[in-house]
Amino acid sequence: MELQISFFIFRRNPSIQGSRNFNCNYLLNGLLEVLYIMRYSKSRFMFHLQLLVLVSDYKGEMRNIMQYYYKEENLYNLINSTIHAVEMKNELKQDESGINMTYNFITNCVGFDATRLVEAWKEIEAAIPLDQYVKALTMHELGHAMDREALQQSLDRTLEIMKIKNSHSEIELYTNEQLLAIIIEEHEMNIIFEETAWNNAKQLNQKAVLVDEVTFELIKNHSLATYRELYEEDLLIYEKVKERHLQTV
């Protein structure tokens, strides 16, 4: 209901777009119109269709507004306040890495690229407020910080893998069974670290209650999907190369 009501507020009175203070009359009018649609829709299918349109338009309107308010300074303050809210003490640094948010286990710092952070938020299909997205990602990076010892222990192997990858062409990496096995190892290591960080983030969120559970899970699943998809793509290539090698033996 909340999504539909907000949508009607924007559509009824465009002059309040970008305003943080909604007039109660517009809220009431929006609610009455939503109730009217629910009561007089001719079929369940039509009602569902209307809901999809409303949520889609709501998503676009809200993202424009959130992008307006969350400039670099606002993002910095939001992330920093989230770090303090979960009682962590990691230093925060803004960068232009091209990655939405990062954790450097050597310096124990959380970093963020403001431009990429907003872009990554827009890529999520669900209508999630920017502040909720940023809070969830911040807790995820802090989840890595809670796993810092394991990350430090993996440093030597991580450097070995980087050296191997840098010393071979992409064709060599994806046609050689032994080299592909190393790529698969790297994927599996990254997924374990990501899952651990999200599990730690979930614990932080349960304690601080900064993001509702449904939204948190949506963001977590969206984030993990990227790692899993890349892993599955390379795993498929690895299995084909391995099978071809067995056929030639």
MDAnalysis code that builds the backbone (N, CA, C; Angstrom):
import MDAnalysis as mda
import numpy as np

u = mda.Universe.empty(747, n_residues=249, atom_resindex=np.repeat(np.arange(249), 3), trajectory=True)
u.add_TopologyAttr("name", ["N", "CA", "C"] * 249)
u.add_TopologyAttr("resid", np.arange(1, 250))
u.add_TopologyAttr("resname", ["MET", "GLU", "LEU", "GLN", "ILE", "SER", "PHE", "PHE", "ILE", "PHE", "ARG", "ARG", "ASN", "PRO", "SER", "ILE", "GLN", "GLY", "SER", "ARG", "ASN", "PHE", "ASN", "CYS", "ASN", "TYR", "LEU", "LEU", "ASN", "GLY", "LEU", "LEU", "GLU", "VAL", "LEU", "TYR", "ILE", "MET", "ARG", "TYR", "SER", "LYS", "SER", "ARG", "PHE", "MET", "PHE", "HIS", "LEU", "GLN", "LEU", "LEU", "VAL", "LEU", "VAL", "SER", "ASP", "TYR", "LYS", "GLY", "GLU", "MET", "ARG", "ASN", "ILE", "MET", "GLN", "TYR", "TYR", "TYR", "LYS", "GLU", "GLU", "ASN", "LEU", "TYR", "ASN", "LEU", "ILE", "ASN", "SER", "THR", "ILE", "HIS", "ALA", "VAL", "GLU", "MET", "LYS", "ASN", "GLU", "LEU", "LYS", "GLN", "ASP", "GLU", "SER", "GLY", "ILE", "ASN", "MET", "THR", "TYR", "ASN", "PHE", "ILE", "THR", "ASN", "CYS", "VAL", "GLY", "PHE", "ASP", "ALA", "THR", "ARG", "LEU", "VAL", "GLU", "ALA", "TRP", "LYS", "GLU", "ILE", "GLU", "ALA", "ALA", "ILE", "PRO", "LEU", "ASP", "GLN", "TYR", "VAL", "LYS", "ALA", "LEU", "THR", "MET", "HIS", "GLU", "LEU", "GLY", "HIS", "ALA", "MET", "ASP", "ARG", "GLU", "ALA", "LEU", "GLN", "GLN", "SER", "LEU", "ASP", "ARG", "THR", "LEU", "GLU", "ILE", "MET", "LYS", "ILE", "LYS", "ASN", "SER", "HIS", "SER", "GLU", "ILE", "GLU", "LEU", "TYR", "THR", "ASN", "GLU", "GLN", "LEU", "LEU", "ALA", "ILE", "ILE", "ILE", "GLU", "GLU", "HIS", "GLU", "MET", "ASN", "ILE", "ILE", "PHE", "GLU", "GLU", "THR", "ALA", "TRP", "ASN", "ASN", "ALA", "LYS", "GLN", "LEU", "ASN", "GLN", "LYS", "ALA", "VAL", "LEU", "VAL", "ASP", "GLU", "VAL", "THR", "PHE", "GLU", "LEU", "ILE", "LYS", "ASN", "HIS", "SER", "LEU", "ALA", "THR", "TYR", "ARG", "GLU", "LEU", "TYR", "GLU", "GLU", "ASP", "LEU", "LEU", "ILE", "TYR", "GLU", "LYS", "VAL", "LYS", "GLU", "ARG", "HIS", "LEU", "GLN", "THR", "VAL"])
u.atoms.positions = np.array([
    [0.822, -1.206, 0.000],
    [0.000, 0.000, 0.000],
    [0.861, 1.264, 0.000],
    [1.957, 1.235, 0.710],
    [2.778, 2.431, 0.829],
    [3.303, 2.880, -0.530],
    [3.699, 1.919, -1.377],
    [4.224, 2.262, -2.698],
    [3.163, 2.959, -3.531],
    [1.954, 2.439, -3.508],
    [0.879, 3.002, -4.325],
    [0.527, 4.407, -3.860],
    [0.434, 4.594, -2.549],
    [0.070, 5.904, -1.996],
    [1.088, 6.956, -2.403],
    [2.377, 6.621, -2.262],
    [3.421, 7.578, -2.616],
    [3.348, 7.935, -4.083],
    [3.056, 6.930, -4.925],
    [2.958, 7.183, -6.358],
    [1.878, 8.216, -6.658],
    [0.709, 8.053, -6.048],
    [-0.390, 8.967, -6.339],
    [-0.091, 10.380, -5.839],
    [0.653, 10.482, -4.770],
    [1.029, 11.809, -4.282],
    [1.838, 12.537, -5.341],
    [2.807, 11.843, -5.937],
    [3.645, 12.460, -6.958],
    [2.847, 12.787, -8.209],
    [1.980, 11.868, -8.630],
    [1.252, 12.079, -9.866],
    [0.190, 13.156, -9.739],
    [-0.399, 13.283, -8.563],
    [-1.460, 14.273, -8.375],
    [-0.897, 15.697, -8.325],
    [0.243, 15.850, -7.736],
    [0.766, 17.195, -7.541],
    [2.273, 17.221, -7.799],
    [2.685, 17.356, -9.058],
    [4.112, 17.341, -9.407],
    [4.918, 18.415, -8.696],
    [4.261, 19.465, -8.213],
    [5.002, 20.564, -7.578],
    [5.686, 20.127, -6.299],
    [5.242, 19.013, -5.683],
    [5.874, 18.595, -4.425],
    [6.972, 17.578, -4.675],
    [7.249, 17.231, -5.959],
    [8.363, 16.331, -6.226],
    [9.645, 17.010, -5.755],
    [10.432, 16.256, -5.001],
    [11.662, 16.812, -4.471],
    [11.470, 17.401, -3.089],
    [10.255, 17.386, -2.583],
    [10.011, 17.903, -1.244],
    [10.013, 16.772, -0.237],
    [10.633, 16.975, 0.914],
    [10.676, 15.947, 1.943],
    [9.406, 15.950, 2.789],
    [8.658, 17.029, 2.753],
    [7.480, 17.149, 3.600],
    [6.211, 16.995, 2.774],
    [5.520, 15.858, 2.944],
    [4.313, 15.586, 2.188],
    [3.091, 16.117, 2.930],
    [2.201, 16.768, 2.201],
    [0.974, 17.289, 2.772],
    [0.019, 16.140, 3.079],
    [-0.569, 16.141, 4.267],
    [-1.455, 15.059, 4.688],
    [-2.676, 14.928, 3.776],
    [-3.146, 16.029, 3.195],
    [-4.296, 15.962, 2.300],
    [-3.985, 15.128, 1.065],
    [-2.779, 15.312, 0.518],
    [-2.398, 14.533, -0.655],
    [-2.242, 13.063, -0.290],
    [-1.741, 12.810, 0.907],
    [-1.612, 11.439, 1.367],
    [-2.972, 10.783, 1.466],
    [-3.954, 11.503, 2.024],
    [-5.300, 10.976, 2.174],
    [-5.951, 10.753, 0.815],
    [-5.776, 11.711, -0.102],
    [-6.338, 11.562, -1.443],
    [-5.753, 10.349, -2.158],
    [-4.458, 10.176, -1.982],
    [-3.812, 9.027, -2.604],
    [-4.352, 7.732, -2.043],
    [-4.526, 7.671, -0.741],
    [-5.052, 6.478, -0.103],
    [-6.462, 6.173, -0.601],
    [-7.321, 7.193, -0.705],
    [-8.689, 6.990, -1.168],
    [-8.713, 6.474, -2.590],
    [-7.817, 6.998, -3.447],
    [-7.803, 6.546, -4.832],
    [-7.333, 5.104, -4.929],
    [-6.350, 4.721, -4.105],
    [-5.885, 3.343, -4.098],
    [-6.996, 2.410, -3.662],
    [-7.721, 2.786, -2.605],
    [-8.830, 1.975, -2.125],
    [-9.910, 1.843, -3.194],
    [-10.136, 2.907, -3.955],
    [-11.126, 2.886, -5.035],
    [-10.723, 1.852, -6.082],
    [-9.464, 1.861, -6.467],
    [-8.981, 0.911, -7.462],
    [-9.127, -0.512, -6.946],
    [-8.782, -0.738, -5.684],
    [-8.855, -2.073, -5.114],
    [-10.298, -2.580, -5.104],
    [-11.236, -1.680, -4.884],
    [-12.635, -2.080, -4.767],
    [-13.296, -2.280, -6.122],
    [-12.944, -1.453, -7.079],
    [-13.682, -1.461, -8.347],
    [-12.926, -2.080, -9.520],
    [-11.745, -2.616, -9.287],
    [-11.076, -3.314, -10.387],
    [-11.917, -4.501, -10.818],
    [-12.036, -4.705, -12.134],
    [-12.936, -5.736, -12.639],
    [-12.358, -7.138, -12.467],
    [-11.050, -7.229, -12.376],
    [-10.469, -8.563, -12.236],
    [-9.177, -8.491, -11.445],
    [-8.777, -9.634, -10.893],
    [-7.521, -9.697, -10.159],
    [-6.348, -9.374, -11.082],
    [-6.429, -9.805, -12.330],
    [-5.357, -9.540, -13.284],
    [-5.190, -8.042, -13.504],
    [-6.293, -7.335, -13.666],
    [-6.221, -5.894, -13.887],
    [-5.611, -5.191, -12.689],
    [-5.975, -5.638, -11.496],
    [-5.433, -5.031, -10.283],
    [-3.919, -5.230, -10.219],
    [-3.475, -6.441, -10.544],
    [-2.045, -6.716, -10.532],
    [-1.324, -5.870, -11.571],
    [-1.947, -5.704, -12.731],
    [-1.357, -4.892, -13.780],
    [-1.210, -3.447, -13.320],
    [-2.227, -2.935, -12.658],
    [-2.174, -1.563, -12.149],
    [-1.070, -1.424, -11.104],
    [-0.933, -2.430, -10.265],
    [0.103, -2.394, -9.236],
    [1.494, -2.306, -9.864],
    [1.723, -3.101, -10.916],
    [3.018, -3.090, -11.582],
    [3.336, -1.708, -12.147],
    [2.353, -1.072, -12.752],
    [2.546, 0.267, -13.311],
    [2.853, 1.259, -12.205],
    [2.105, 1.165, -11.102],
    [2.298, 2.094, -9.998],
    [3.683, 1.953, -9.386],
    [4.100, 0.710, -9.142],
    [5.409, 0.481, -8.536],
    [6.523, 0.946, -9.460],
    [6.359, 0.709, -10.766],
    [7.376, 1.124, -11.734],
    [7.537, 2.642, -11.737],
    [6.423, 3.366, -11.772],
    [6.494, 4.829, -11.772],
    [7.008, 5.350, -10.440],
    [6.593, 4.718, -9.360],
    [7.058, 5.122, -8.030],
    [8.570, 4.999, -7.948],
    [9.071, 3.886, -8.487],
    [10.502, 3.629, -8.459],
    [11.273, 4.743, -9.159],
    [10.801, 5.153, -10.332],
    [11.478, 6.204, -11.068],
    [11.443, 7.536, -10.356],
    [10.278, 7.882, -9.804],
    [10.132, 9.151, -9.104],
    [11.032, 9.202, -7.870],
    [11.018, 8.143, -7.081],
    [11.784, 8.133, -5.847],
    [13.278, 8.143, -6.109],
    [13.713, 7.474, -7.152],
    [15.143, 7.448, -7.443],
    [15.645, 8.831, -7.847],
    [14.840, 9.580, -8.584],
    [15.237, 10.944, -8.939],
    [15.400, 11.805, -7.697],
    [14.474, 11.659, -6.771],
    [14.515, 12.443, -5.541],
    [15.695, 12.043, -4.674],
    [15.899, 10.718, -4.508],
    [16.982, 10.249, -3.656],
    [18.334, 10.640, -4.223],
    [18.457, 10.591, -5.552],
    [19.722, 10.989, -6.166],
    [19.987, 12.473, -5.921],
    [18.913, 13.261, -5.899],
    [19.057, 14.707, -5.661],
    [19.607, 14.972, -4.268],
    [19.094, 14.251, -3.280],
    [19.474, 14.516, -1.898],
    [20.810, 13.887, -1.506],
    [21.119, 12.714, -2.035],
    [22.322, 12.039, -1.598],
    [23.510, 12.364, -2.491],
    [24.049, 13.529, -2.308],
    [25.279, 13.927, -2.970],
    [26.455, 13.336, -2.189],
    [27.681, 13.631, -2.626],
    [28.858, 13.022, -2.029],
    [28.926, 13.244, -0.518],
    [28.673, 14.468, -0.090],
    [28.749, 14.767, 1.341],
    [27.690, 13.993, 2.123],
    [26.491, 13.914, 1.552],
    [25.422, 13.193, 2.219],
    [25.730, 11.707, 2.316],
    [26.293, 11.164, 1.247],
    [26.657, 9.751, 1.242],
    [27.721, 9.473, 2.294],
    [28.700, 10.354, 2.375],
    [29.765, 10.196, 3.367],
    [29.167, 10.173, 4.773],
    [28.290, 11.114, 5.052],
    [27.681, 11.197, 6.383],
    [26.806, 9.986, 6.678],
    [26.091, 9.510, 5.657],
    [25.223, 8.347, 5.836],
    [26.049, 7.101, 6.149],
    [27.109, 6.895, 5.390],
    [27.972, 5.728, 5.617],
    [28.641, 5.814, 6.980],
    [29.145, 6.990, 7.295],
    [29.838, 7.185, 8.572],
    [28.893, 6.966, 9.756],
    [27.677, 7.445, 9.635],
    [26.706, 7.272, 10.717],
    [26.317, 5.802, 10.871],
    [26.308, 5.063, 9.757],
    [26.010, 3.634, 9.811],
    [27.119, 2.885, 10.531],
    [28.362, 3.257, 10.242],
    [29.510, 2.638, 10.921],
    [29.401, 2.836, 12.428],
    [29.056, 4.051, 12.835],
    [28.923, 4.346, 14.271],
    [27.700, 3.658, 14.871],
    [26.641, 3.534, 14.093],
    [25.401, 2.931, 14.598],
    [25.590, 1.462, 14.973],
    [26.482, 0.779, 14.255],
    [26.739, -0.634, 14.567],
    [27.972, -0.793, 15.455],
    [28.440, 0.344, 15.978],
    [29.529, 0.375, 16.962],
    [30.850, -0.169, 16.411],
    [31.131, 0.176, 15.154],
    [32.432, -0.154, 14.556],
    [33.252, 1.129, 14.481],
    [34.564, 0.994, 14.300],
    [35.430, 2.163, 14.334],
    [36.307, 2.279, 13.094],
    [35.869, 1.694, 11.997],
    [36.671, 1.738, 10.770],
    [36.690, 3.137, 10.171],
    [37.842, 3.518, 9.643],
    [37.973, 4.814, 8.976],
    [37.268, 4.750, 7.626],
    [36.678, 5.855, 7.217],
    [35.966, 5.937, 5.942],
    [36.716, 6.866, 4.997],
    [36.901, 6.407, 3.756],
    [37.584, 7.210, 2.750],
    [36.819, 7.186, 1.442],
    [36.693, 8.348, 0.824],
    [36.072, 8.426, -0.494],
    [37.143, 8.250, -1.558],
    [36.814, 7.528, -2.627],
    [37.780, 7.306, -3.690],
    [37.075, 7.341, -5.049],
    [37.813, 7.082, -6.095],
    [37.264, 7.005, -7.454],
    [37.702, 5.686, -8.074],
    [37.514, 4.614, -7.327],
    [37.973, 3.289, -7.743],
    [37.094, 2.665, -8.819],
    [35.867, 3.177, -8.970],
    [34.936, 2.568, -9.902],
    [34.164, 1.421, -9.274],
    [34.396, 1.178, -7.977],
    [33.686, 0.141, -7.226],
    [32.811, 0.841, -6.191],
    [31.549, 0.413, -6.081],
    [30.624, 1.136, -5.204],
    [31.138, 1.279, -3.775],
    [31.489, 0.148, -3.142],
    [32.070, 0.209, -1.808],
    [33.112, -0.884, -1.669],
    [34.152, -0.619, -0.884],
    [35.241, -1.577, -0.708],
    [35.682, -1.621, 0.749],
    [36.360, -2.715, 1.073],
    [37.016, -2.806, 2.382],
    [38.459, -3.198, 2.147],
    [39.390, -2.414, 2.677],
    [40.814, -2.694, 2.566],
    [41.267, -3.316, 3.884],
    [41.528, -4.626, 3.850],
    [41.868, -5.306, 5.100],
    [43.288, -4.998, 5.574],
    [44.092, -4.391, 4.714],
    [45.448, -4.005, 5.130],
    [45.390, -2.726, 5.967],
    [44.646, -1.732, 5.484],
    [44.518, -0.465, 6.223],
    [43.309, -0.459, 7.156],
    [42.432, -1.472, 7.008],
    [41.216, -1.583, 7.809],
    [40.260, -0.410, 7.560],
    [40.255, 0.082, 6.316],
    [39.414, 1.222, 5.947],
    [38.271, 0.795, 5.021],
    [37.160, 1.484, 5.147],
    [36.035, 1.315, 4.237],
    [36.104, 2.439, 3.214],
    [35.962, 2.084, 1.944],
    [36.007, 3.099, 0.896],
    [34.727, 3.106, 0.087],
    [34.444, 4.239, -0.555],
    [33.274, 4.307, -1.424],
    [33.520, 5.283, -2.565],
    [32.978, 4.902, -3.727],
    [32.992, 5.760, -4.905],
    [31.569, 6.277, -5.065],
    [31.353, 7.547, -4.795],
    [30.004, 8.122, -4.759],
    [29.253, 7.924, -6.077],
    [29.924, 8.166, -7.192],
    [29.277, 8.039, -8.501],
    [28.854, 6.609, -8.764],
    [29.770, 5.681, -8.544],
    [29.468, 4.270, -8.799],
    [28.420, 3.738, -7.818],
    [28.421, 4.258, -6.602],
    [27.464, 3.807, -5.592],
    [26.035, 4.098, -6.038],
    [25.814, 5.288, -6.560],
    [24.479, 5.658, -7.048],
    [24.130, 4.852, -8.295],
    [25.114, 4.651, -9.181],
    [24.873, 3.867, -10.391],
    [24.489, 2.426, -10.045],
    [25.201, 1.834, -9.090],
    [24.926, 0.451, -8.691],
    [23.540, 0.331, -8.067],
    [23.144, 1.346, -7.320],
    [21.800, 1.363, -6.722],
    [20.727, 1.372, -7.817],
    [20.968, 2.127, -8.882],
    [19.998, 2.209, -9.978],
    [19.848, 0.872, -10.706],
    [20.876, 0.048, -10.643],
    [20.863, -1.224, -11.356],
    [19.992, -2.278, -10.683],
    [19.629, -2.037, -9.430],
    [18.756, -2.982, -8.731],
    [17.337, -2.818, -9.251],
    [16.711, -3.908, -9.634],
    [15.375, -3.847, -10.221],
    [14.303, -3.527, -9.190],
    [14.510, -3.941, -7.948],
    [13.516, -3.681, -6.910],
    [13.549, -2.203, -6.510],
    [12.395, -1.685, -6.079],
    [12.306, -0.277, -5.661],
    [12.811, -0.141, -4.235],
    [14.116, 0.041, -4.096],
    [14.761, 0.137, -2.790],
    [15.283, 1.554, -2.590],
    [14.942, 2.204, -1.474],
    [15.449, 3.550, -1.200],
    [16.978, 3.558, -1.138],
    [17.571, 4.626, -1.609],
    [19.029, 4.709, -1.647],
    [19.645, 4.581, -0.267],
    [19.032, 5.197, 0.743],
    [19.625, 5.137, 2.077],
    [19.670, 3.706, 2.602],
    [18.630, 2.901, 2.284],
    [18.615, 1.509, 2.713],
    [19.706, 0.705, 1.997],
    [19.887, 0.993, 0.725],
    [20.922, 0.318, -0.058],
    [22.310, 0.629, 0.497],
    [22.554, 1.897, 0.787],
    [23.867, 2.313, 1.289],
    [24.132, 1.726, 2.675],
    [23.139, 1.719, 3.531],
    [23.311, 1.150, 4.873],
    [23.633, -0.339, 4.801],
    [22.921, -1.060, 3.930],
    [23.156, -2.503, 3.801],
    [24.561, -2.777, 3.274],
    [24.989, -2.026, 2.257],
    [26.327, -2.221, 1.710],
    [27.415, -1.851, 2.716],
    [27.144, -0.814, 3.501],
    [28.108, -0.421, 4.531],
    [28.288, -1.540, 5.540],
    [27.189, -2.123, 5.983],
    [27.280, -3.238, 6.933],
    [27.966, -4.439, 6.301],
    [27.782, -4.617, 4.993],
    [28.467, -5.705, 4.285],
    [29.973, -5.503, 4.317],
    [30.426, -4.280, 4.063],
    [31.868, -4.011, 4.111],
    [32.402, -4.178, 5.529],
    [31.603, -3.798, 6.504],
    [31.998, -4.004, 7.900],
    [32.013, -5.492, 8.231],
    [31.179, -6.252, 7.518],
    [31.199, -7.709, 7.671],
    [32.529, -8.279, 7.238],
    [33.125, -7.690, 6.190],
    [34.478, -8.076, 5.782],
    [35.475, -7.723, 6.884],
    [35.285, -6.564, 7.496],
    [36.194, -6.131, 8.565],
    [36.166, -7.123, 9.731],
    [34.993, -7.671, 10.010],
    [34.866, -8.654, 11.082],
    [35.577, -9.959, 10.716],
    [35.818, -10.159, 9.417],
    [36.499, -11.356, 8.921],
    [37.932, -11.025, 8.506],
    [38.467, -9.963, 9.052],
    [39.765, -9.442, 8.627],
    [40.900, -10.464, 8.767],
    [40.898, -11.229, 9.829],
    [41.972, -12.200, 10.054],
    [42.036, -13.223, 8.919],
    [40.873, -13.716, 8.490],
    [40.837, -14.693, 7.396],
    [41.309, -14.060, 6.092],
    [40.953, -12.804, 5.883],
    [41.403, -12.100, 4.678],
    [42.917, -11.933, 4.688],
    [43.474, -11.621, 5.839],
    [44.927, -11.468, 5.950],
    [45.642, -12.782, 5.674],
    [45.066, -13.874, 6.139],
    [45.675, -15.187, 5.938],
    [45.640, -15.612, 4.469],
    [44.711, -15.046, 3.716],
    [44.583, -15.409, 2.303],
    [45.479, -14.562, 1.399],
    [46.163, -13.590, 1.959],
    [46.918, -12.622, 1.151],
    [47.973, -13.286, 0.270],
    [48.761, -14.184, 0.839],
    [49.833, -14.816, 0.064],
    [49.280, -15.558, -1.149],
    [48.217, -16.333, -0.930],
    [47.633, -17.088, -2.056],
    [46.991, -16.146, -3.068],
    [46.384, -15.076, -2.582],
    [45.771, -14.104, -3.481],
    [46.821, -13.475, -4.393],
    [47.974, -13.139, -3.828],
    [49.062, -12.557, -4.616],
    [49.612, -13.562, -5.620],
    [49.686, -14.835, -5.228],
    [50.150, -15.882, -6.140],
    [49.219, -15.998, -7.345],
    [47.913, -15.986, -7.078],
    [46.933, -16.097, -8.157],
    [47.013, -14.885, -9.084],
    [47.164, -13.702, -8.501],
    [47.285, -12.490, -9.314],
    [48.514, -12.560, -10.215],
    [49.617, -13.056, -9.685],
    [50.852, -13.168, -10.463],
    [50.672, -14.144, -11.622],
    [50.024, -15.263, -11.359],
    [49.779, -16.259, -12.406],
    [48.885, -15.684, -13.496],
    [47.824, -15.005, -13.107],
    [46.890, -14.437, -14.078],
    [47.563, -13.348, -14.917],
    [48.406, -12.564, -14.291],
    [49.072, -11.476, -15.011],
    [50.143, -11.977, -15.972],
    [50.620, -13.183, -15.759],
    [51.693, -13.723, -16.599],
    [51.169, -14.575, -17.760],
    [49.844, -14.659, -17.902],
    [49.246, -15.425, -18.989],
    [48.168, -14.596, -19.689],
    [48.004, -14.873, -20.975],
    [46.954, -14.194, -21.735],
    [45.603, -14.781, -21.374],
    [44.542, -14.074, -21.742],
    [43.188, -14.564, -21.449],
    [42.908, -15.873, -22.170],
    [43.424, -16.008, -23.388],
    [43.238, -17.254, -24.144],
    [43.893, -18.416, -23.409],
    [45.097, -18.192, -22.899],
    [45.799, -19.244, -22.155],
    [45.044, -19.605, -20.890],
    [44.552, -18.607, -20.197],
    [43.854, -18.842, -18.938],
    [42.590, -19.682, -19.132],
    [41.914, -19.466, -20.273],
    [40.625, -20.124, -20.474],
    [40.685, -21.335, -21.405],
    [41.888, -21.776, -21.729],
    [42.019, -23.000, -22.522],
    [42.904, -24.029, -21.829],
    [43.551, -23.639, -20.755],
    [44.427, -24.535, -20.015],
    [43.718, -25.011, -18.750],
    [43.624, -26.316, -18.592],
    [42.871, -26.886, -17.471],
    [43.445, -26.466, -16.119],
    [44.762, -26.479, -15.980],
    [45.390, -26.125, -14.698],
    [45.181, -24.650, -14.358],
    [45.290, -23.793, -15.375],
    [45.095, -22.367, -15.144],
    [43.633, -22.058, -14.812],
    [42.731, -22.751, -15.491],
    [41.308, -22.566, -15.214],
    [40.961, -23.023, -13.800],
    [41.627, -24.064, -13.341],
    [41.392, -24.557, -11.979],
    [41.751, -23.479, -10.955],
    [42.773, -22.699, -11.266],
    [43.176, -21.611, -10.369],
    [42.130, -20.498, -10.376],
    [41.567, -20.213, -11.546],
    [40.510, -19.204, -11.643],
    [39.286, -19.648, -10.838],
    [38.943, -20.933, -10.939],
    [37.814, -21.473, -10.174],
    [38.097, -21.366, -8.684],
    [39.319, -21.644, -8.296],
    [39.713, -21.526, -6.884],
    [39.509, -20.095, -6.386],
    [39.892, -19.138, -7.218],
    [39.734, -17.729, -6.845],
    [38.260, -17.373, -6.685],
    [37.435, -17.837, -7.614],
    [35.995, -17.594, -7.518],
    [35.438, -18.138, -6.210],
    [35.789, -19.370, -5.893],
    [35.260, -20.026, -4.696],
    [35.720, -19.314, -3.432],
    [36.944, -18.844, -3.446],
    [37.468, -18.107, -2.306],
    [36.710, -16.786, -2.133],
    [36.467, -16.091, -3.242],
    [35.734, -14.819, -3.181],
    [34.305, -15.013, -2.686],
    [33.648, -16.066, -3.167],
    [32.265, -16.323, -2.758],
    [32.183, -16.606, -1.268],
    [33.142, -17.377, -0.753],
    [33.157, -17.670, 0.689],
    [33.311, -16.389, 1.488],
    [34.207, -15.519, 1.052],
    [34.412, -14.250, 1.759],
    [33.164, -13.368, 1.680],
    [32.520, -13.365, 0.511],
    [31.321, -12.546, 0.352],
    [30.175, -13.072, 1.218],
    [29.971, -14.374, 1.218],
    [28.903, -14.958, 2.033],
    [29.151, -14.728, 3.516],
    [30.407, -14.847, 3.913],
    [30.756, -14.597, 5.316],
    [30.486, -13.144, 5.694],
    [30.859, -12.228, 4.801],
    [30.639, -10.798, 5.065],
    [29.153, -10.491, 5.193],
    [28.325, -11.089, 4.332],
    [26.883, -10.846, 4.407],
    [26.275, -11.470, 5.659],
    [26.781, -12.626, 6.070],
    [26.298, -13.228, 7.318],
    [26.649, -12.340, 8.514],
    [27.855, -11.782, 8.488],
    [28.255, -10.857, 9.554],
    [27.414, -9.584, 9.515],
    [27.146, -9.114, 8.296],
    [26.323, -7.911, 8.134],
    [24.918, -8.142, 8.675],
    [24.408, -9.332, 8.461],
    [23.067, -9.669, 8.967],
    [23.029, -9.586, 10.484],
    [24.083, -10.040, 11.122],
    [24.170, -9.955, 12.586],
    [24.199, -8.501, 13.048],
    [24.952, -7.675, 12.332],
    [25.010, -6.247, 12.669],
    [23.636, -5.609, 12.522],
    [22.947, -5.957, 11.450],
    [21.633, -5.369, 11.186],
    [20.584, -5.836, 12.185],
    [20.672, -7.079, 12.606],
    [19.728, -7.591, 13.599],
    [19.889, -6.860, 14.926],
    [21.103, -6.443, 15.204],
    [21.372, -5.724, 16.453],
    [20.973, -4.253, 16.355],
    [21.315, -3.612, 15.225],
    [21.070, -2.174, 15.077],
    [19.731, -1.854, 14.419],
    [19.151, -2.805, 13.691],
    [17.871, -2.646, 12.992],
    [17.901, -1.387, 12.103],
    [18.802, -1.372, 11.140],
    [18.943, -0.227, 10.237],
    [18.200, -0.438, 8.917],
    [18.066, -1.702, 8.510],
    [17.399, -2.037, 7.243],
    [16.402, -3.154, 7.517],
    [15.195, -3.042, 6.955],
    [14.216, -4.095, 7.184],
    [14.689, -5.390, 6.540],
    [14.253, -6.508, 7.076],
    [14.770, -7.824, 6.686],
    [14.576, -8.131, 5.203],
    [13.407, -7.818, 4.668],
    [13.129, -8.115, 3.261],
    [14.066, -7.329, 2.346],
    [14.212, -6.039, 2.615],
    [15.103, -5.199, 1.802],
    [16.542, -5.673, 1.915],
    [16.957, -6.029, 3.111],
    [18.326, -6.516, 3.332],
    [18.593, -7.753, 2.479],
    [17.659, -8.691, 2.466],
    [17.827, -9.923, 1.704],
    [17.871, -9.648, 0.204],
    [17.056, -8.709, -0.265],
    [17.072, -8.347, -1.683],
    [18.438, -7.817, -2.103],
    [18.986, -6.936, -1.297],
    [20.289, -6.344, -1.593],
    [21.387, -7.400, -1.510],
    [21.322, -8.234, -0.492],
    [22.320, -9.302, -0.324],
    [22.303, -10.255, -1.519],
    [21.131, -10.710, -1.911],
    [21.012, -11.651, -3.022],
    [21.470, -11.040, -4.340],
    [21.166, -9.754, -4.533],
    [21.602, -9.056, -5.745],
    [23.127, -8.986, -5.796],
    [23.731, -8.715, -4.665],
    [25.186, -8.611, -4.588],
    [25.857, -9.960, -4.829],
    [25.368, -11.001, -4.164],
    [25.962, -12.325, -4.302],
    [25.768, -12.906, -5.701],
    [24.663, -12.529, -6.346],
    [24.359, -13.076, -7.669],
    [25.470, -12.777, -8.672],
    [26.070, -11.607, -8.577],
    [27.144, -11.228, -9.496],
    [28.316, -12.190, -9.384],
    [28.722, -12.488, -8.160],
    [29.845, -13.400, -7.937],
    [29.501, -14.816, -8.398],
    [28.294, -15.252, -8.082],
    [27.890, -16.618, -8.436],
    [27.736, -16.806, -9.934],
    [27.230, -15.795, -10.613],
    [27.066, -15.887, -12.071],
    [28.410, -15.990, -12.773],
    [29.375, -15.182, -12.350],
    [30.713, -15.246, -12.944],
    [31.360, -16.597, -12.669],
    [31.147, -17.106, -11.460],
    [31.694, -18.406, -11.082],
    [31.092, -19.517, -11.939],
    [29.798, -19.498, -12.112],
    [29.112, -20.535, -12.891],
    [29.514, -20.493, -14.355],
    [29.728, -19.288, -14.892],
    [30.163, -19.161, -16.282],
    [31.543, -19.788, -16.480],
    [32.467, -19.463, -15.573],
    [33.822, -20.007, -15.696],
    [33.862, -21.493, -15.350],
    [33.006, -21.930, -14.444],
    [32.947, -23.344, -14.091],
    [32.490, -24.173, -15.293],
    [31.551, -23.645, -16.053],
    [31.073, -24.330, -17.255],
    [32.198, -24.467, -18.276],
    [32.978, -23.396, -18.444],
    [34.122, -23.433, -19.364],
    [35.150, -24.455, -18.878],
    [35.397, -24.437, -17.583],
    [36.369, -25.373, -16.989],
    [35.968, -26.823, -17.234],
    [34.706, -27.132, -17.041],
    [34.213, -28.497, -17.236],
    [34.343, -28.930, -18.695],
    [34.108, -28.005, -19.619],
    [34.240, -28.327, -21.036],
    [35.699, -28.560, -21.415],
    [36.592, -27.715, -20.889],
    [38.023, -27.876, -21.164],
    [38.526, -29.184, -20.565],
    [38.076, -29.485, -19.367],
    [38.475, -30.728, -18.697],
    [37.984, -31.945, -19.471],
    [36.746, -31.888, -19.944],
    [36.181, -32.990, -20.724],
    [36.935, -33.165, -22.037],
    [37.270, -32.071, -22.680],
    [38.018, -32.146, -23.951],
    [39.405, -32.741, -23.728],
    [40.007, -32.402, -22.591],
    [41.327, -32.941, -22.264],
    [41.268, -34.447, -22.043],
    [40.199, -34.910, -21.388],
    [40.051, -36.351, -21.124],
    [39.834, -37.119, -22.419],
    [39.169, -36.506, -23.379],
    [38.895, -37.158, -24.651],
    [40.146, -37.338, -25.497],
    [41.110, -36.444, -25.275],
    [42.361, -36.506, -26.051],
    [43.398, -37.424, -25.417],
    [43.147, -37.844, -24.178],
    [44.123, -38.714, -23.500],
    [43.983, -40.151, -23.992],
])
